[in-house]
Amino acid sequence: MIFALAIVVVWSWLGGASVGTTLLRVVICAVIIQAGYFAVVYAMIARSAPTAADRLRDAERKANSPEVAEREKLGSARRSLH
């Protein structure tokens, strides 16, 4: 990122831009680079497959959940009495 920003500074200096214009170009370039970096990392995380640790954690959450099994619900018990 610093290398890219240095290129923008040199390009602006060789083009005869003022200090304000150079600073504006550097800030815009830094924002674009950072937004692109965020988008790429987000896409990599969103597209990644769950790991073995993720699957194990999900299984433990399901085992410890307070949900009642279908056959143990009150409604199904009533139906069996009729």
C-alpha positions as CSV (number, residue, x, y, z in Angstrom):
1,M,0.0,0.0,0.0
2,I,2.8,2.4,0.9
3,F,4.5,1.6,-2.4
4,A,1.3,2.4,-4.3
5,L,0.9,5.6,-2.5
6,A,4.5,6.5,-3.2
7,I,3.9,6.0,-6.9
8,V,0.9,8.4,-6.6
9,V,3.1,11.0,-4.9
10,V,5.8,10.7,-7.6
11,W,3.2,10.8,-10.4
12,S,1.7,13.9,-8.9
13,W,5.0,15.6,-8.4
14,L,6.2,14.8,-12.0
15,G,2.8,16.1,-13.3
16,G,3.3,19.4,-11.5
17,A,0.3,19.0,-9.1
18,S,0.0,21.2,-6.0
19,V,0.5,19.8,-2.5
20,G,-3.2,19.9,-1.9
21,T,-4.0,18.0,-5.1
22,T,-1.2,15.5,-4.3
23,L,-2.6,15.0,-0.8
24,L,-6.2,14.5,-2.2
25,R,-4.9,11.9,-4.7
26,V,-3.1,10.0,-1.9
27,V,-6.1,10.0,0.3
28,I,-8.4,8.8,-2.5
29,C,-5.9,6.1,-3.5
30,A,-5.6,4.9,0.2
31,V,-9.4,4.7,0.5
32,I,-9.7,2.7,-2.7
33,I,-6.9,0.3,-1.7
34,Q,-8.4,-0.2,1.8
35,A,-11.9,-0.8,0.5
36,G,-10.6,-3.3,-2.1
37,Y,-8.6,-5.1,0.6
38,F,-11.7,-5.3,2.9
39,A,-13.9,-6.6,0.0
40,V,-11.3,-9.3,-0.9
41,V,-10.9,-10.5,2.7
42,Y,-14.7,-10.5,3.2
43,A,-15.2,-12.5,0.0
44,M,-12.5,-15.0,1.1
45,I,-14.2,-15.5,4.5
46,A,-17.7,-15.7,3.0
47,R,-16.7,-18.3,0.5
48,S,-14.6,-20.5,2.8
49,A,-15.9,-23.9,3.7
50,P,-16.5,-24.8,7.4
51,T,-13.5,-26.3,9.1
52,A,-13.6,-29.4,11.3
53,A,-13.5,-27.1,14.4
54,D,-16.6,-25.3,13.0
55,R,-18.5,-28.5,12.5
56,L,-17.6,-29.8,16.0
57,R,-18.7,-26.5,17.6
58,D,-22.0,-26.7,15.8
59,A,-22.5,-30.2,16.9
60,E,-21.8,-29.3,20.5
61,R,-24.3,-26.4,20.3
62,K,-27.0,-28.7,19.0
63,A,-26.3,-31.3,21.7
64,N,-26.5,-28.6,24.5
65,S,-29.5,-26.8,23.1
66,P,-32.7,-26.6,25.1
67,E,-34.8,-27.8,22.2
68,V,-37.0,-30.8,23.0
69,A,-37.1,-33.7,20.6
70,E,-40.2,-34.2,18.5
71,R,-41.3,-37.3,20.3
72,E,-41.0,-35.7,23.7
73,K,-43.3,-32.7,23.0
74,L,-46.5,-32.4,24.9
75,G,-48.7,-32.4,21.7
76,S,-47.4,-35.7,20.5
77,A,-47.8,-37.3,24.0
78,R,-51.5,-36.2,24.0
79,R,-52.1,-37.8,20.6
80,S,-50.7,-41.1,21.9
81,L,-53.2,-41.2,24.7
82,H,-56.2,-41.0,22.5
